[in-house]
Amino acid sequence: MEKIYDVMIFGAGAAGLSAGIYASRGKLDTLILSEGVTGGQMVLTNEIANYPGVETVKGYELADSMKRQVKSFGCTLKTNVKIKEYRLSDEIKEVELGDGRVFRAKAAILAPGGRPRSLNIPGEKEFEGRGISYCATCDADFFKDKRLVVVGGGNSALEEAVTLTHFASHVTIVHQFDHFQAFAHAVEEAERNPKISFIMESELREYSGGETLEKVKIENLRTGEVSELETDGVFVFIGYIPNTEAFRDFVETNQNGEFVVDPLMKTSLPGIYAAGDCVAKRYRQVTTSVSDGTIAALSATEYIRTKN
């Protein structure tokens, strides 16, 4: 008889790993499948300083700790897989991998996370990886003593700008509004940093250069004036697009492509739950993803035991 797991979890970020910890510790036969690496957005974060009980931790360290924990409870974890097809409408949920393997489960938790949002302006494709980055942790070391631009006004933008000052000679933050959306402590830390300057009410309009990025065009949204700024690199932190495309034929999403869930993380399809940055909510933090994953796993556990 072909194996049927109790629950399959799609995604191995904070939400998926948390769901795996709770499900497997609750004695459910649990499988986590991820097309990416373990940790999701956590591994792209240099330092996490607001995780309860942990004063400060590197993102990849927290991800590795969660990985060890989930495996210690007997959860099967498969990352960097290629998923060919999802078949989630029936009572037994199925997924087929690119190599032909098929996995089945009684319930599923969708935790695919999101991906960085880009600016979609001229020069973007040409200079991605040659001056344009979406991950300070990944690429900061390439810009030692260089002039950088950070685009965005949320927590990620300001916190990563501060991180970049440990490498760059100067960082200019460009933001479309006259105020920031970040928490007060993040704004204050950036404003106190002597290596950071600000261009407010402005947006980037074009990237240009030779072999690598050399300058950007910036439009002042209030006056319409366009100026050029020489820079060696641009880091873009303007949010994420939910990785929900593969699931939209099965469960309800909103106008932003985010999963619509109830307080128990139930989606519109019985036996399917969702958690993390892919669901419709206001706040997106590691802790909120952990909470989502916990609730989704407990709800899936109740669903499976009721069905049994």
C-alpha positions as CSV (number, residue, x, y, z in Angstrom):
1,M,0.0,0.0,0.0
2,E,1.3,3.4,-1.0
3,K,2.2,5.6,2.0
4,I,-0.2,8.4,3.0
5,Y,1.2,11.1,5.3
6,D,-1.0,12.7,7.8
7,V,0.0,16.2,6.7
8,M,2.1,17.7,3.9
9,I,3.6,21.1,4.4
10,F,4.7,23.1,1.3
11,G,7.5,25.5,2.3
12,A,10.3,25.4,4.8
13,G,10.5,28.9,6.1
14,A,9.5,30.0,9.6
15,A,5.8,29.1,9.1
16,G,6.5,25.8,7.5
17,L,9.1,24.7,10.0
18,S,6.9,25.8,12.9
19,A,4.0,23.8,11.5
20,G,6.3,20.8,11.1
21,I,7.5,21.0,14.7
22,Y,4.0,21.1,16.1
23,A,2.5,18.5,13.7
24,S,5.4,16.0,14.1
25,R,5.6,16.5,17.9
26,G,1.9,15.8,17.9
27,K,2.6,12.4,16.5
28,L,1.4,13.2,13.0
29,D,3.3,11.6,10.1
30,T,4.6,14.8,8.6
31,L,6.3,15.7,5.3
32,I,7.8,19.1,4.5
33,L,8.5,19.8,0.8
34,S,10.2,23.0,-0.4
35,E,11.4,24.1,-3.8
36,G,13.9,26.4,-2.0
37,V,16.4,26.1,0.9
38,T,15.5,25.6,4.5
39,G,14.7,28.8,6.3
40,G,13.1,30.9,3.6
41,Q,13.4,34.6,4.2
42,M,15.1,34.0,7.5
43,V,18.3,33.1,5.8
44,L,18.3,36.5,4.0
45,T,18.2,38.4,7.3
46,N,21.5,39.4,8.8
47,E,20.3,39.6,12.4
48,I,17.0,38.9,14.2
49,A,16.8,40.9,17.4
50,N,13.1,40.7,18.2
51,Y,12.6,36.9,18.6
52,P,11.3,36.3,22.1
53,G,13.8,34.7,24.4
54,V,16.7,35.3,22.0
55,E,18.6,38.6,22.3
56,T,20.0,38.4,18.8
57,V,20.6,35.7,16.3
58,K,21.7,35.4,12.7
59,G,18.8,34.5,10.4
60,Y,20.5,31.4,9.1
61,E,21.3,30.2,12.6
62,L,17.7,30.4,13.7
63,A,16.7,28.5,10.5
64,D,19.3,25.8,11.2
65,S,18.0,25.5,14.8
66,M,14.4,25.1,13.6
67,K,15.6,22.5,11.0
68,R,17.3,20.4,13.7
69,Q,14.3,20.6,15.9
70,V,11.8,19.6,13.3
71,K,13.9,16.6,12.3
72,S,14.3,15.6,15.9
73,F,10.6,15.0,16.2
74,G,10.6,12.7,13.2
75,C,9.4,15.1,10.5
76,T,10.6,14.2,6.9
77,L,12.1,17.3,5.3
78,K,12.9,17.5,1.5
79,T,14.2,20.8,0.2
80,N,15.3,22.0,-3.3
81,V,12.7,19.7,-5.0
82,K,11.0,20.5,-8.2
83,I,7.2,20.2,-7.9
84,K,5.5,19.4,-11.2
85,E,1.9,19.3,-10.2
86,Y,-0.4,19.9,-7.2
87,R,-3.6,17.8,-6.9
88,L,-5.3,19.1,-3.8
89,S,-9.0,19.1,-4.5
90,D,-9.8,15.5,-3.4
91,E,-9.9,14.2,0.2
92,I,-6.4,12.8,-0.2
93,K,-4.0,15.6,-1.3
94,E,-1.3,14.7,-3.8
95,V,1.8,16.3,-5.2
96,E,3.9,15.1,-8.1
97,L,7.6,16.0,-8.3
98,G,9.6,16.6,-11.4
99,D,11.2,13.2,-11.1
100,G,7.9,11.4,-11.0
101,R,7.6,10.7,-7.3
102,V,4.1,11.2,-5.9
103,F,3.4,12.1,-2.2
104,R,0.0,11.9,-0.6
105,A,-1.5,13.2,2.6
106,K,-4.8,13.6,4.5
107,A,-4.2,17.4,4.9
108,A,-1.9,20.1,3.6
109,I,-0.4,23.3,4.9
110,L,0.5,26.0,2.4
111,A,3.5,28.0,3.5
112,P,5.3,29.0,0.3
113,G,6.3,32.5,1.6
114,G,7.1,35.3,-0.9
115,R,9.8,36.8,-3.1
116,P,11.2,40.3,-3.3
117,R,9.2,42.9,-5.1
118,S,11.2,44.6,-7.9
119,L,10.8,48.2,-9.3
120,N,10.2,47.2,-12.9
121,I,12.1,50.1,-14.4
122,P,14.6,50.4,-17.3
123,G,17.9,48.8,-16.7
124,E,16.7,46.4,-14.0
125,K,17.2,43.2,-15.9
126,E,20.6,44.2,-17.2
127,F,22.0,45.1,-13.8
128,E,20.5,42.4,-11.6
129,G,23.5,40.7,-10.0
130,R,25.7,43.4,-11.4
131,G,24.8,46.1,-8.9
132,I,21.2,45.4,-8.0
133,S,20.5,43.2,-5.0
134,Y,17.6,42.2,-2.8
135,C,19.6,40.7,0.0
136,A,22.1,42.6,2.2
137,T,23.1,39.4,3.9
138,C,24.0,37.8,0.6
139,D,25.7,40.6,-1.1
140,A,26.9,43.3,1.3
141,D,30.5,41.9,1.3
142,F,30.8,42.7,-2.4
143,F,30.4,46.4,-1.7
144,K,33.1,47.2,0.8
145,D,33.9,51.0,0.8
146,K,31.3,51.6,-2.0
147,R,28.4,54.0,-2.3
148,L,25.0,52.4,-2.1
149,V,21.4,53.2,-2.5
150,V,18.6,51.5,-0.5
151,V,15.1,51.7,-1.8
152,G,12.2,51.4,0.7
153,G,10.8,52.8,4.0
154,G,9.8,49.7,6.0
155,N,11.6,47.8,8.7
156,S,13.6,45.7,6.3
157,A,14.8,48.7,4.3
158,L,16.0,50.7,7.3
159,E,17.5,47.8,9.2
160,E,19.4,46.5,6.2
161,A,20.6,50.0,5.4
162,V,22.2,50.1,8.9
163,T,23.7,46.6,8.2
164,L,25.1,47.8,4.9
165,T,27.0,50.7,6.6
166,H,29.3,48.1,8.2
167,F,30.6,47.5,4.6
168,A,29.8,50.6,2.5
169,S,31.3,54.0,2.6
170,H,27.9,55.6,2.4
171,V,24.2,54.6,2.1
172,T,21.4,56.8,0.6
173,I,17.9,55.7,1.4
174,V,15.3,56.6,-1.3
175,H,11.7,56.5,-0.2
176,Q,8.5,57.5,-2.0
177,F,6.8,59.1,1.0
178,D,7.7,61.9,3.4
179,H,7.6,59.5,6.3
180,F,8.7,55.9,7.0
181,Q,6.5,52.8,7.7
182,A,9.1,51.2,9.9
183,F,9.0,50.9,13.7
184,A,10.3,53.9,15.6
185,H,13.5,52.2,16.8
186,A,14.5,51.3,13.2
187,V,13.9,54.9,12.0
188,E,15.9,56.3,15.0
189,E,18.8,54.0,14.4
190,A,19.0,54.9,10.7
191,E,18.7,58.6,11.4
192,R,21.5,58.4,14.0
193,N,23.9,56.7,11.6
194,P,26.4,59.2,10.1
195,K,26.9,57.1,7.0
196,I,23.2,57.2,6.0
197,S,21.4,60.1,4.2
198,F,17.8,60.3,2.9
199,I,16.0,61.3,-0.3
200,M,12.3,61.4,0.5
201,E,9.2,61.7,-1.6
202,S,11.2,60.2,-4.5
203,E,11.4,57.1,-6.7
204,L,14.0,55.5,-8.9
205,R,13.2,55.8,-12.6
206,E,16.2,54.1,-14.3
207,Y,19.4,52.1,-13.8
208,S,22.4,52.7,-16.0
209,G,26.1,51.9,-16.3
210,G,28.6,49.8,-18.2
211,E,29.7,46.4,-17.1
212,T,28.2,47.1,-13.7
213,L,25.7,49.6,-12.3
214,E,27.1,53.2,-12.2
215,K,24.2,55.6,-11.6
216,V,20.4,55.9,-11.1
217,K,17.8,58.4,-12.1
218,I,15.6,59.6,-9.3
219,E,12.3,61.6,-9.6
220,N,11.1,63.9,-6.9
221,L,7.4,63.0,-6.8
222,R,6.4,66.4,-5.4
223,T,8.3,68.6,-7.9
224,G,8.7,66.2,-10.8
225,E,12.4,67.1,-11.0
226,V,14.6,64.2,-12.2
227,S,18.2,64.0,-11.0
228,E,21.1,61.5,-11.4
229,L,22.9,59.9,-8.5
230,E,26.2,58.0,-8.9
231,T,26.2,54.7,-7.0
232,D,27.9,51.3,-7.0
233,G,24.9,49.4,-6.0
234,V,21.2,49.4,-5.2
235,F,19.5,47.3,-2.6
236,V,15.7,47.1,-3.0
237,F,13.5,46.4,0.0
238,I,9.9,47.2,-1.0
239,G,8.1,44.1,0.1
240,Y,7.4,40.7,-1.2
241,I,5.1,39.0,-3.7
242,P,3.3,35.9,-2.2
243,N,4.4,32.7,-3.9
244,T,0.8,31.5,-4.3
245,E,0.4,31.2,-8.1
246,A,0.5,27.4,-8.0
247,F,-2.3,27.2,-5.5
248,R,-4.8,29.8,-6.8
249,D,-6.9,27.2,-8.7
250,F,-7.5,25.4,-5.4
251,V,-8.0,28.0,-2.7
252,E,-9.3,31.6,-2.5
253,T,-6.9,34.5,-2.7
254,N,-7.4,38.2,-2.4
255,Q,-6.6,41.0,-4.9
256,N,-3.0,40.8,-3.8
257,G,-2.7,37.1,-4.4
258,E,-2.6,36.3,-0.7
259,F,-4.4,33.3,0.7
260,V,-7.6,34.2,2.5
261,V,-7.8,32.3,5.8
262,D,-9.9,32.3,9.0
263,P,-8.5,32.6,12.5
264,L,-7.7,28.9,12.5
265,M,-5.7,29.3,9.2
266,K,-8.3,27.4,7.3
267,T,-8.5,28.2,3.6
268,S,-11.6,27.9,1.4
269,L,-10.8,24.2,0.7
270,P,-11.4,21.6,3.5
271,G,-8.2,20.0,4.7
272,I,-6.0,22.8,3.4
273,Y,-4.5,25.4,5.7
274,A,-2.1,28.3,5.0
275,A,0.5,30.1,7.1
276,G,3.2,32.8,6.9
277,D,3.9,35.7,4.6
278,C,1.6,34.2,1.9
279,V,-1.6,34.8,3.9
280,A,-3.6,38.0,4.0
281,K,-2.6,40.0,7.1
282,R,-1.2,43.3,8.1
283,Y,2.0,42.4,9.9
284,R,4.8,40.1,8.6
285,Q,7.5,39.1,11.0
286,V,9.3,35.9,11.9
287,T,7.1,35.7,15.0
288,T,3.9,36.1,13.1
289,S,4.9,33.3,10.7
290,V,5.7,31.1,13.7
291,S,2.3,31.8,15.1
292,D,0.6,31.1,11.8
293,G,2.4,27.8,11.4
294,T,1.6,26.8,15.0
295,I,-2.1,27.5,14.5
296,A,-2.2,25.8,11.1
297,A,-0.6,22.6,12.5
298,L,-2.9,22.4,15.5
299,S,-6.0,23.0,13.2
300,A,-4.7,20.3,10.8
301,T,-4.2,17.9,13.7
302,E,-7.8,18.5,14.9
303,Y,-9.1,18.0,11.3
304,I,-7.2,14.7,10.8
305,R,-8.3,13.3,14.2
306,T,-11.9,14.2,13.5
307,K,-11.8,12.5,10.1
308,N,-10.2,9.4,11.6
